[in-house]
Amino acid sequence: MALQGDYLVRATAFDGQIRAFAVRTTETLQEITNRLDLWATASAAVGRTISAGAMMGAMLKGKERLTISIHGNGPIGRIVVDANAKGEVRGYATNPHVHFPLNEQGKLDVARAVGKEGTLYVVKDLGLQEPYRGSSPIISGEIAEDFTYYFATSEQTPSAVGLGVLVNPDHSILASGGFILQVMPEAEEEAINTLEERLKIIPSVSGMVEKGLTPEEMLKEVVGREVRILHEQPIRFHCGCSYEKSLAALSSLGTEVLKEYVEKGEEPEILCHFCRERYVIPVAKVEEVIKSREWNETS
């Protein structure tokens, strides 16, 4: 029985020759949209990225996590998404108030928001001394095509990525989800060719989610045959910000800046980009940070 709400499946197709992921992120994107006041085109851009991030998170293990940054030359600025192996995801855009008329295909103009020049970055914390860092140029700004190119060039894994978001006129989220198909090294030409032909005729991802297709049904629709489900996992918004982490961020400010807060009697505010939670730091705590820093410098 399929899980309710947002969730992800990991599967194989063509007798293990294709690795497959599919996800529904409608509720997760709605929460992010509410928290960040995303306008429709911005919601579509962030939604596509969190779907990709959730599926890439499912490729990790244990406490491993990753951060995706899309730096395009469009008005949305930077899109940042964090995801981990537990199905937790969060994301934001530098400029949440981006919206344009529909493009020539009648879809939200994500490419115009993101821009067609720039770089897609992926940083993976795999528990090693140094994180894995990969990047590739933005080739279209549509995000799915950019991830397809990233997998092929940065991770040398031939992949097909489909991502989609539908937004209601009131900017609420109607549907959000996606799939990733990856060709395994032992895959035969027949399986690859069959899959390539199938990808030319499949419905849009957002249309499949809107019709109520589960991630399992989406994969079956995409590959045109039964798939073997290996794992199901709930997906949810989660932000790990905290007062303690805000103190750490405060400690990164210069001593003169901190002293200025104390002299003016102002309480610094740390705003989380991902969830918009505000942390107000008492002046007494700022003084503690200054004293601790000065003690360390003289000891």
Backbone as numpy.savetxt, mean C-alpha at the origin, in Angstrom:
# Nx Ny Nz CAx CAy CAz Cx Cy Cz
-15.57 -22.04 3.35 -16.41 -20.84 3.35 -15.54 -19.59 3.35
-15.85 -18.62 2.48 -15.04 -17.43 2.35 -15.15 -16.56 3.60
-14.06 -15.88 3.93 -14.07 -14.96 5.04 -14.95 -13.75 4.72
-15.42 -13.07 5.75 -16.21 -11.86 5.56 -15.29 -10.64 5.60
-15.75 -9.52 5.06 -14.96 -8.31 5.10 -13.75 -8.39 4.18
-12.74 -7.65 4.50 -11.52 -7.62 3.68 -10.64 -8.82 4.00
-10.18 -9.48 2.98 -9.24 -10.58 3.20 -8.48 -10.89 1.92
-7.46 -11.71 2.08 -6.55 -12.07 1.01 -6.44 -13.58 0.90
-6.21 -14.07 -0.31 -5.92 -15.49 -0.50 -4.61 -15.64 -1.26
-3.88 -16.67 -0.89 -2.68 -17.08 -1.62 -2.99 -18.42 -2.24
-2.62 -18.60 -3.52 -3.02 -19.81 -4.24 -1.98 -20.15 -5.30
-2.19 -21.29 -5.93 -1.41 -21.67 -7.11 -2.37 -22.05 -8.23
-1.88 -21.96 -9.45 -2.67 -22.34 -10.62 -1.76 -23.06 -11.61
-2.39 -23.73 -12.56 -1.65 -24.48 -13.59 -0.67 -25.45 -12.93
-1.19 -26.23 -11.96 -0.39 -27.26 -11.28 0.88 -26.70 -10.65
0.74 -25.54 -10.02 1.86 -24.96 -9.31 2.79 -24.12 -10.16
2.49 -23.95 -11.43 3.37 -23.17 -12.30 3.18 -21.66 -12.13
2.05 -21.28 -11.56 1.73 -19.88 -11.33 1.42 -19.68 -9.85
2.06 -18.68 -9.24 1.73 -18.29 -7.88 0.75 -17.13 -7.95
-0.31 -17.17 -7.11 -1.37 -16.19 -7.26 -1.81 -15.62 -5.92
-2.15 -14.34 -5.94 -2.69 -13.64 -4.77 -3.88 -12.81 -5.22
-4.88 -12.71 -4.37 -6.00 -11.82 -4.65 -6.48 -11.25 -3.32
-6.99 -10.01 -3.36 -7.36 -9.34 -2.12 -8.56 -8.43 -2.33
-9.35 -8.30 -1.27 -10.42 -7.31 -1.20 -10.06 -6.33 -0.09
-10.04 -5.03 -0.42 -9.61 -4.02 0.55 -10.62 -2.89 0.69
-11.87 -3.15 0.38 -12.89 -2.10 0.37 -13.04 -1.43 1.72
-13.19 -2.20 2.78 -13.40 -1.63 4.11 -12.15 -0.93 4.63
-11.00 -1.50 4.32 -9.73 -0.90 4.74 -9.55 0.46 4.09
-9.81 0.53 2.79 -9.68 1.81 2.09 -10.70 2.82 2.59
-11.91 2.35 2.95 -12.91 3.27 3.48 -12.42 3.90 4.78
-11.81 3.11 5.64 -11.30 3.67 6.90 -10.20 4.68 6.64
-9.29 4.37 5.72 -8.22 5.30 5.39 -8.79 6.58 4.77
-9.78 6.42 3.90 -10.41 7.58 3.28 -11.07 8.47 4.33
-11.74 7.86 5.30 -12.37 8.63 6.37 -11.34 9.37 7.21
-10.27 8.66 7.57 -9.26 9.26 8.44 -8.52 10.42 7.76
-8.23 10.26 6.47 -7.38 11.23 5.77 -8.16 12.21 4.92
-9.50 12.05 4.86 -10.34 12.89 4.01 -9.86 12.86 2.56
-9.67 11.64 2.04 -9.23 11.49 0.66 -10.36 11.84 -0.30
-10.03 12.60 -1.35 -10.98 12.82 -2.42 -10.92 11.64 -3.38
-11.85 11.56 -4.31 -12.08 10.33 -5.07 -10.83 9.82 -5.80
-10.16 10.66 -6.57 -9.01 10.18 -7.33 -7.87 9.80 -6.40
-7.71 10.54 -5.31 -6.69 10.19 -4.32 -7.02 8.84 -3.67
-8.31 8.60 -3.38 -8.71 7.30 -2.83 -8.34 6.17 -3.77
-8.58 6.38 -5.07 -8.26 5.34 -6.05 -6.77 5.05 -6.08
-5.95 6.10 -6.02 -4.51 5.91 -6.06 -4.00 5.21 -4.81
-4.45 5.68 -3.65 -4.03 5.05 -2.39 -4.58 3.63 -2.30
-5.84 3.44 -2.73 -6.45 2.12 -2.66 -5.72 1.09 -3.51
-5.34 1.47 -4.71 -4.59 0.54 -5.55 -3.27 0.16 -4.87
-2.64 1.14 -4.24 -1.34 0.88 -3.61 -1.48 0.01 -2.37
-2.53 0.24 -1.57 -2.67 -0.62 -0.37 -3.03 -2.05 -0.76
-3.76 -2.24 -1.86 -4.04 -3.60 -2.32 -2.74 -4.30 -2.72
-1.90 -3.58 -3.48 -0.59 -4.16 -3.85 0.24 -4.43 -2.61
0.23 -3.49 -1.66 1.01 -3.67 -0.44 0.54 -4.84 0.38
-0.78 -5.02 0.50 -1.30 -6.15 1.27 -0.86 -7.48 0.67
-0.89 -7.57 -0.66 -0.48 -8.82 -1.32 1.02 -9.03 -1.21
1.79 -7.97 -1.32 3.24 -8.12 -1.16 3.59 -8.45 0.29
2.79 -7.95 1.24 2.98 -8.33 2.63 2.78 -9.82 2.84
1.84 -10.40 2.08 1.57 -11.84 2.19 2.71 -12.68 1.65
3.63 -12.06 0.94 4.81 -12.77 0.45 5.91 -12.82 1.51
5.70 -12.11 2.63 6.69 -12.07 3.71 6.37 -13.13 4.77
7.20 -13.18 5.79 7.01 -14.16 6.87 7.20 -13.49 8.22
6.57 -14.07 9.25 6.80 -13.65 10.64 6.63 -12.17 10.86
7.70 -11.52 11.38 7.65 -10.11 11.69 8.18 -9.23 10.56
8.39 -9.81 9.40 8.88 -9.03 8.27 7.82 -8.01 7.83
8.28 -6.88 7.30 7.36 -5.84 6.85 7.98 -5.10 5.67
7.18 -4.31 4.99 7.68 -3.56 3.85 7.03 -2.18 3.80
7.71 -1.29 3.12 7.19 0.05 2.86 7.29 0.33 1.37
6.19 0.76 0.79 6.14 1.15 -0.62 6.04 2.67 -0.67
6.85 3.30 -1.52 6.77 4.74 -1.74 6.70 5.00 -3.23
5.67 5.69 -3.65 5.53 6.07 -5.06 5.75 7.57 -5.15
6.85 7.95 -5.80 7.21 9.36 -5.93 7.00 9.77 -7.39
5.82 10.22 -7.74 5.55 10.67 -9.09 5.61 12.19 -9.18
5.45 12.71 -10.39 5.49 14.15 -10.59 4.09 14.75 -10.70
3.08 14.00 -10.23 1.72 14.49 -10.25 1.35 15.21 -8.97
0.16 15.81 -8.94 -0.25 16.65 -7.80 -0.51 15.90 -6.50
-0.67 14.57 -6.54 -0.91 13.84 -5.30 0.34 13.77 -4.44
1.50 14.05 -5.04 2.74 13.98 -4.28 3.17 12.54 -4.06
3.58 12.25 -2.85 4.10 10.92 -2.54 3.00 10.05 -1.95
2.93 8.78 -2.37 2.04 7.78 -1.78 2.91 6.81 -1.00
2.57 6.59 0.26 3.36 5.69 1.11 2.43 4.65 1.72
2.82 3.40 1.64 2.04 2.29 2.20 2.97 1.38 2.99
2.57 1.04 4.21 3.25 0.04 5.03 2.38 -1.21 5.08
3.00 -2.38 5.03 2.26 -3.64 5.15 3.16 -4.67 5.80
2.54 -5.70 6.38 3.33 -6.76 7.00 2.72 -8.12 6.70
3.36 -9.15 7.24 2.93 -10.52 6.97 1.67 -10.90 7.73
1.21 -10.06 8.65 0.02 -10.34 9.46 -1.26 -9.79 8.86
-1.16 -9.18 7.67 -2.36 -8.63 7.04 -2.70 -7.23 7.48
-1.76 -6.56 8.14 -1.97 -5.18 8.59 -1.40 -4.22 7.56
-2.17 -3.18 7.24 -1.74 -2.25 6.20 -2.19 -0.84 6.57
-1.42 0.14 6.15 -1.78 1.54 6.32 -1.17 2.32 5.16
-1.70 3.50 4.87 -1.17 4.28 3.77 -1.67 5.71 3.79
-0.95 6.57 3.08 -1.38 7.97 2.97 -0.82 8.57 1.68
-1.35 9.72 1.31 -0.84 10.50 0.19 -0.50 11.89 0.70
0.55 12.49 0.16 0.96 13.82 0.59 -0.19 14.82 0.44
-0.86 14.76 -0.69 -2.00 15.65 -0.95 -3.27 14.80 -1.08
-4.09 14.73 -0.04 -5.29 13.89 -0.11 -6.42 14.49 -0.93
-6.34 15.78 -1.20 -7.45 16.47 -1.89 -7.16 16.60 -3.38
-7.14 15.45 -4.06 -6.91 15.41 -5.50 -8.08 14.70 -6.16
-8.67 15.36 -7.15 -9.74 14.73 -7.92 -9.83 15.40 -9.29
-10.06 14.59 -10.31 -10.19 15.08 -11.67 -11.43 14.45 -12.33
-11.88 15.01 -13.44 -12.92 14.33 -14.22 -12.42 12.95 -14.67
-13.34 12.06 -14.99 -12.96 10.72 -15.45 -12.12 10.82 -16.72
-11.24 9.83 -16.90 -10.40 9.83 -18.10 -11.17 9.32 -19.32
-10.47 9.13 -20.43 -11.13 8.72 -21.68 -11.77 7.34 -21.58
-11.28 6.51 -20.66 -11.86 5.17 -20.46 -13.01 5.20 -19.47
-13.38 6.39 -18.99 -14.47 6.51 -18.02 -14.07 6.09 -16.62
-12.76 6.12 -16.32 -12.27 5.71 -15.00 -11.62 6.89 -14.29
-11.47 6.74 -12.99 -10.77 7.77 -12.22 -9.35 7.95 -12.76
-8.94 9.20 -12.94 -7.69 9.49 -13.63 -6.50 9.42 -12.67
-6.17 8.20 -12.26 -5.08 7.98 -11.31 -3.74 8.40 -11.91
-3.53 8.12 -13.19 -2.26 8.47 -13.82 -2.01 9.97 -13.77
-3.04 10.76 -13.93 -2.90 12.22 -13.86 -2.55 12.65 -12.44
-3.12 11.98 -11.46 -2.84 12.32 -10.06 -1.41 11.93 -9.68
-0.99 10.74 -10.08 0.33 10.23 -9.70 1.43 10.87 -10.53
1.15 11.06 -11.82 2.18 11.52 -12.74 2.80 10.35 -13.48
3.35 10.62 -14.64 3.90 9.56 -15.47 5.42 9.50 -15.42
6.02 10.30 -14.55 7.46 10.26 -14.34 7.74 10.17 -12.85
8.76 9.44 -12.49 9.10 9.28 -11.08 9.61 7.89 -10.80
9.53 7.48 -9.54 10.11 6.20 -9.12 9.22 5.51 -8.11
9.12 4.20 -8.23 8.45 3.35 -7.25 9.53 2.68 -6.41
9.46 2.87 -5.10 10.45 2.29 -4.18 9.79 1.23 -3.30
10.52 0.17 -3.01 10.07 -0.85 -2.06 11.22 -1.14 -1.10
10.96 -1.00 0.19 11.95 -1.33 1.22 11.37 -2.45 2.08
12.09 -3.56 2.19 11.63 -4.71 2.97 12.52 -4.91 4.18
11.91 -4.93 5.36 12.63 -5.25 6.59 12.48 -6.75 6.82
13.53 -7.47 6.49 13.50 -8.94 6.56 14.23 -9.46 7.80
14.50 -8.57 8.73 15.18 -8.98 9.95 16.68 -9.14 9.79
17.21 -8.67 8.69 18.64 -8.75 8.44 19.31 -7.45 8.88
20.64 -7.41 8.75 21.37 -6.22 9.18 20.97 -5.00 8.36
20.76 -5.22 7.08 20.35 -4.14 6.18 19.06 -4.53 5.49
18.12 -3.58 5.32 16.87 -3.91 4.62 17.11 -4.09 3.12
16.21 -4.85 2.49 16.23 -4.96 1.04 15.64 -3.69 0.45
16.28 -3.15 -0.58 15.78 -1.95 -1.24 15.69 -2.21 -2.74
14.51 -1.97 -3.28 14.30 -2.13 -4.71 13.59 -0.91 -5.27
13.76 -0.66 -6.55 13.09 0.48 -7.16 12.98 0.26 -8.66
12.05 0.99 -9.26 11.91 0.98 -10.71 11.21 2.26 -11.13
11.41 2.68 -12.38 10.76 3.90 -12.84 9.24 3.72 -12.94
8.51 4.80 -12.71 7.08 4.82 -13.02 6.94 4.81 -14.54
6.14 3.91 -15.07 6.01 3.83 -16.53 4.66 4.34 -17.03
3.65 4.42 -16.15 2.36 4.91 -16.60 1.62 5.75 -15.57
1.92 5.55 -14.30 1.18 6.21 -13.24 -0.12 5.52 -12.89
-0.44 4.43 -13.59 -1.68 3.70 -13.31 -1.52 2.74 -12.12
-0.32 2.61 -11.64 0.09 1.85 -10.46 0.17 0.34 -10.72
-0.87 -0.30 -11.24 -0.80 -1.74 -11.52 0.31 -2.02 -12.53
0.35 -1.25 -13.61 1.39 -1.43 -14.62 2.77 -1.12 -14.03
2.81 -0.16 -13.13 4.09 0.19 -12.52 4.61 -0.93 -11.61
3.70 -1.60 -10.90 4.12 -2.75 -10.09 4.52 -3.94 -10.97
3.81 -4.14 -12.07 4.19 -5.21 -13.00 5.62 -5.00 -13.47
5.95 -3.75 -13.81 7.30 -3.43 -14.27 8.31 -3.58 -13.13
7.92 -3.18 -11.92 8.81 -3.32 -10.77 9.19 -4.78 -10.54
8.20 -5.68 -10.52 8.50 -7.09 -10.28 9.44 -7.65 -11.35
9.22 -7.25 -12.60 10.04 -7.79 -13.70 11.47 -7.29 -13.64
11.66 -6.00 -13.29 12.99 -5.40 -13.37 13.76 -5.45 -12.06
13.06 -5.22 -10.93 13.77 -5.14 -9.66 13.86 -6.48 -8.95
12.83 -7.32 -9.10 12.84 -8.62 -8.43 12.96 -9.78 -9.41
13.09 -9.47 -10.69 13.27 -10.48 -11.75 12.21 -11.59 -11.66
10.96 -11.19 -11.41 9.85 -12.13 -11.33 8.76 -11.71 -12.31
8.62 -12.39 -13.44 7.55 -12.04 -14.38 6.19 -12.12 -13.69
5.43 -11.02 -13.73 4.19 -10.94 -12.95 3.13 -10.20 -13.75
1.89 -10.45 -13.38 0.76 -9.67 -13.88 0.05 -9.11 -12.67
-0.12 -7.79 -12.62 -0.75 -7.12 -11.49 -2.02 -6.42 -11.95
-3.12 -6.69 -11.27 -4.37 -6.01 -11.54 -4.87 -5.34 -10.27
-5.20 -4.05 -10.34 -5.65 -3.30 -9.17 -6.82 -2.42 -9.58
-7.81 -2.27 -8.69 -8.94 -1.45 -9.03 -9.67 -0.88 -7.84
-10.23 0.31 -8.02 -11.02 0.98 -6.98 -12.21 1.66 -7.65
-13.38 1.52 -7.07 -14.56 2.26 -7.49 -15.00 3.16 -6.33
-15.26 4.43 -6.63 -15.64 5.40 -5.61 -17.02 5.95 -5.93
-17.88 6.01 -4.92 -19.22 6.57 -5.08 -19.15 8.10 -5.23
-20.22 8.72 -5.74 -20.25 10.19 -5.88 -19.99 10.93 -4.58
-20.34 10.33 -3.44 -20.09 10.99 -2.15 -18.70 10.69 -1.59
-17.85 10.11 -2.43 -16.46 9.78 -2.10 -16.34 8.56 -1.17
-17.42 7.87 -0.87 -17.31 6.61 -0.14 -16.82 5.53 -1.10
-16.29 4.45 -0.55 -15.66 3.42 -1.38 -16.67 2.33 -1.73
-16.86 2.12 -3.01 -17.77 1.08 -3.48 -17.06 -0.26 -3.58
-15.83 -0.25 -4.08 -15.09 -1.51 -4.24 -13.61 -1.23 -4.35
-12.80 -2.12 -3.78 -11.35 -2.00 -3.89 -10.72 -3.39 -3.76
-9.76 -3.68 -4.61 -9.10 -4.98 -4.53 -8.07 -5.15 -5.63
-7.57 -6.38 -5.75 -6.58 -6.62 -6.78 -6.08 -8.05 -6.80
-5.20 -8.32 -7.77 -4.57 -9.65 -7.86 -3.14 -9.49 -8.33
-2.32 -10.46 -8.00 -0.96 -10.58 -8.52 -0.76 -12.03 -8.94
-0.35 -12.24 -10.17 0.02 -13.56 -10.67 1.51 -13.54 -10.99
2.23 -14.56 -10.54 3.67 -14.62 -10.76 4.07 -15.96 -11.37
4.89 -15.88 -12.39 5.32 -17.08 -13.12 6.48 -17.72 -12.36
6.32 -18.99 -12.02 7.38 -19.72 -11.34 8.46 -20.15 -12.33
9.68 -20.36 -11.85 10.79 -20.70 -12.77 10.52 -21.92 -13.63
9.77 -22.89 -13.10 9.54 -24.13 -13.85 8.33 -24.06 -14.78
7.72 -22.90 -14.90 6.50 -22.77 -15.71 6.78 -23.08 -17.18
5.84 -23.77 -17.80 5.95 -24.13 -19.21 5.34 -23.06 -20.10
5.79 -22.99 -21.33 5.32 -21.98 -22.27 3.81 -22.03 -22.46
3.26 -23.24 -22.46 1.82 -23.38 -22.68 1.02 -22.67 -21.58
1.46 -22.83 -20.34 0.76 -22.18 -19.23 0.90 -20.67 -19.33
2.09 -20.20 -19.68 2.32 -18.75 -19.80 1.48 -18.16 -20.92
1.45 -18.82 -22.06 0.68 -18.32 -23.19 -0.81 -18.31 -22.89
-1.29 -19.37 -22.24 -2.71 -19.44 -21.89 -3.08 -18.30 -20.96
-2.22 -18.04 -19.98 -2.48 -16.97 -19.03 -2.45 -15.61 -19.72
-1.50 -15.40 -20.61 -1.42 -14.12 -21.32 -2.68 -13.85 -22.13
-3.21 -14.88 -22.79 -4.44 -14.71 -23.56 -5.63 -14.43 -22.64
-5.62 -15.07 -21.49 -6.73 -14.88 -20.55 -6.73 -13.44 -20.01
-5.55 -12.89 -19.75 -5.45 -11.55 -19.19 -5.98 -10.48 -20.14
-6.04 -10.81 -21.42 -6.53 -9.84 -22.41 -8.05 -9.67 -22.36
-8.75 -10.63 -21.76 -10.22 -10.60 -21.86 -10.91 -10.53 -20.49
-10.16 -10.50 -19.41 -10.81 -10.52 -18.09 -11.47 -9.18 -17.80
-12.50 -9.17 -16.94 -13.14 -7.92 -16.53 -12.19 -7.10 -15.66
-12.53 -5.84 -15.42 -11.72 -5.00 -14.54 -11.79 -5.52 -13.11
-10.74 -5.28 -12.35 -10.71 -5.73 -10.96 -11.84 -5.09 -10.16
-12.00 -3.78 -10.29 -13.04 -3.09 -9.53 -14.42 -3.61 -9.91
-14.62 -3.96 -11.19 -15.89 -4.53 -11.61 -16.15 -5.88 -10.98
-15.09 -6.69 -10.86 -15.25 -8.01 -10.26 -15.59 -7.89 -8.77
-14.92 -6.96 -8.08 -15.21 -6.76 -6.65 -16.61 -6.20 -6.47
-16.99 -5.26 -7.35 -18.32 -4.65 -7.24 -19.41 -5.70 -7.43
-19.16 -6.65 -8.31 -20.15 -7.71 -8.55 -20.23 -8.70 -7.39
-19.35 -8.54 -6.42 -19.40 -9.40 -5.25 -18.49 -10.61 -5.32
-17.61 -10.67 -6.32 -16.69 -11.79 -6.41 -15.74 -11.79 -5.22
-15.58 -12.92 -4.59 -14.61 -13.06 -3.52 -13.21 -13.12 -4.13
-12.16 -12.95 -3.34 -10.81 -13.11 -3.89 -10.60 -14.47 -4.57
-11.18 -15.53 -4.00 -11.06 -16.85 -4.64 -11.72 -16.85 -6.02
-12.92 -16.29 -6.09 -13.64 -16.24 -7.36 -12.95 -15.32 -8.36
-12.31 -14.28 -7.85 -11.58 -13.39 -8.73 -10.43 -14.12 -9.41
-9.69 -14.90 -8.64 -8.58 -15.66 -9.23 -9.08 -16.66 -10.26
-10.17 -17.32 -9.94 -10.73 -18.29 -10.89 -11.15 -17.58 -12.18
-11.71 -16.39 -12.05 -12.11 -15.60 -13.23 -10.89 -15.20 -14.04
-9.82 -14.83 -13.36 -8.63 -14.35 -14.05 -7.93 -15.48 -14.81
-7.73 -16.63 -14.16 -6.98 -17.71 -14.82 -7.88 -18.61 -15.67
-9.19 -18.52 -15.49 -10.10 -19.28 -16.31 -10.21 -20.74 -15.94
-9.80 -21.09 -14.73 -9.88 -22.47 -14.26 -9.77 -22.49 -12.74
-9.91 -23.66 -12.16 -9.83 -23.78 -10.70 -8.41 -23.45 -10.22
-8.33 -22.88 -9.03 -7.04 -22.61 -8.41 -6.98 -23.36 -7.09
-5.79 -23.61 -6.63 -5.61 -24.29 -5.35 -5.33 -23.25 -4.27
-6.26 -23.07 -3.34 -6.11 -22.09 -2.29 -5.19 -22.65 -1.20
-4.12 -21.91 -0.90 -3.15 -22.34 0.10 -3.37 -21.67 1.44
-3.89 -20.44 1.41 -3.98 -19.68 2.66 -4.97 -18.55 2.51
-5.73 -18.27 3.58 -6.61 -17.12 3.65 -6.20 -16.26 4.84
-6.31 -14.95 4.69 -5.86 -14.06 5.75 -6.69 -12.78 5.77
-7.22 -12.41 6.93 -7.94 -11.13 7.03 -6.99 -9.97 6.77
-7.52 -8.91 6.18 -6.76 -7.69 5.95 -7.43 -6.56 6.72
-6.64 -5.74 7.40 -7.23 -4.64 8.16 -6.26 -3.46 8.24
-6.85 -2.29 8.44 -6.04 -1.11 8.69 -5.45 -1.20 10.10
-4.19 -0.90 10.20 -3.55 -0.87 11.52 -2.43 0.15 11.47
-2.44 1.07 12.44 -1.37 2.05 12.55 -0.67 1.85 13.89
0.62 1.67 13.85 1.37 1.39 15.06 1.94 2.62 15.74
1.39 3.80 15.42 1.91 5.00 16.07 1.56 4.98 17.55
2.29 5.75 18.34 2.07 5.79 19.79 2.72 7.04 20.36
2.37 7.33 21.62 2.98 8.47 22.30 4.49 8.27 22.41
4.91 7.04 22.69 6.34 6.76 22.84 7.09 7.03 21.53
6.47 6.62 20.41 7.12 6.86 19.11 7.14 8.34 18.77
6.11 9.06 19.22 6.10 10.50 18.97 7.23 11.18 19.74
7.54 10.66 20.94 8.67 11.19 21.69 9.98 10.96 20.95
10.09 9.79 20.33 11.29 9.49 19.55 11.42 10.45 18.37
10.28 10.77 17.75 10.30 11.73 16.65 10.70 13.11 17.14
10.20 13.47 18.33 10.56 14.77 18.91 12.06 14.84 19.17
12.63 13.73 19.59 14.06 13.70 19.92 14.94 13.91 18.69
14.36 13.76 17.51 15.13 13.96 16.29 15.29 15.44 15.94
14.51 16.32 16.63 14.61 17.75 16.38 15.88 18.31 17.02
16.37 19.39 16.48 17.56 20.03 17.01 17.33 20.62 18.38
18.39 20.73 19.16 18.28 21.25 20.52 17.74 22.67 20.54
18.16 23.51 19.60 17.69 24.90 19.56 16.20 24.96 19.32
15.69 24.07 18.47 14.25 24.03 18.20 13.50 23.65 19.46
14.01 22.66 20.19 13.36 22.22 21.42 13.37 23.33 22.47
14.49 24.04 22.57 14.59 25.13 23.55 13.60 26.25 23.23
13.36 26.45 21.94 12.40 27.48 21.54 11.00 27.15 22.02
10.64 25.85 21.94 9.34 25.43 22.47 9.25 25.74 23.97
10.32 25.43 24.71 10.32 25.65 26.15 10.20 27.13 26.48
10.97 27.96 25.77 10.96 29.40 26.03 9.59 30.02 25.78
8.90 29.51 24.76 7.58 30.05 24.43 6.46 29.37 25.22
6.82 28.32 25.97 5.81 27.59 26.72 4.84 26.84 25.83
5.28 26.48 24.61 4.42 25.78 23.65 4.62 24.28 23.76
3.53 23.54 23.60 3.59 22.08 23.61 3.65 21.58 22.17
4.74 20.93 21.77 4.84 20.41 20.40 3.73 19.39 20.11
3.26 19.39 18.88 2.28 18.40 18.44 2.90 17.54 17.35
2.82 16.24 17.51 3.29 15.30 16.52 2.06 14.70 15.84
1.97 14.86 14.53 0.82 14.36 13.77 1.22 13.14 12.97
0.51 12.02 13.15 0.79 10.81 12.37 0.20 10.97 10.97
1.04 10.80 9.96 0.57 10.92 8.58 -0.45 9.84 8.22
-0.33 8.67 8.84 -1.14 7.53 8.44 -2.55 7.53 9.03
-2.70 7.99 10.27 -4.02 7.92 10.91 -4.53 9.25 11.42
-3.70 10.30 11.31 -4.05 11.67 11.73 -4.20 11.81 13.24
-3.69 10.85 13.98 -3.68 10.97 15.44 -2.67 12.05 15.85
-3.08 12.91 16.78 -2.20 13.97 17.26 -1.68 13.63 18.67
-0.38 13.80 18.86 0.22 13.56 20.16 0.81 14.88 20.66
0.28 15.36 21.78 0.74 16.62 22.36 1.78 16.30 23.44
2.95 16.90 23.30 4.06 16.62 24.21 4.16 17.76 25.24
4.01 17.48 26.53 4.11 18.52 27.56 5.49 19.18 27.54
5.51 20.46 27.91 6.77 21.20 27.94 7.78 20.53 28.88
7.27 19.99 30.01 8.17 19.32 30.96 8.89 18.15 30.30
8.19 17.44 29.41 8.83 16.31 28.72 9.88 16.81 27.72
9.62 17.95 27.09 10.60 18.54 26.18 11.86 18.91 26.95
11.68 19.47 28.14 12.83 19.82 28.97 13.64 18.58 29.34
12.95 17.47 29.60 13.65 16.21 29.91 14.51 15.77 28.74
13.97 15.90 27.54 14.72 15.51 26.34 15.98 16.36 26.20
15.84 17.67 26.45 16.98 18.58 26.35 18.05 18.23 27.38
17.62 18.03 28.64 18.56 17.71 29.71 19.29 16.39 29.44
18.53 15.40 28.97 19.14 14.10 28.67 20.18 14.23 27.56
19.84 15.05 26.55 20.78 15.24 25.44 22.03 15.96 25.91
21.87 17.00 26.72 23.02 17.76 27.21 23.89 16.91 28.13
23.26 16.04 28.94 24.01 15.15 29.82 24.85 14.17 29.01
24.25 13.62 27.94 24.97 12.67 27.10 26.15 13.34 26.39
25.97 14.62 26.04 27.03 15.33 25.32 28.22 15.64 26.23
27.95 15.80 27.53 29.03 16.15 28.47 29.63 14.96 29.20
28.96 13.80 29.12 29.44 12.64 29.86 30.47 11.85 29.05
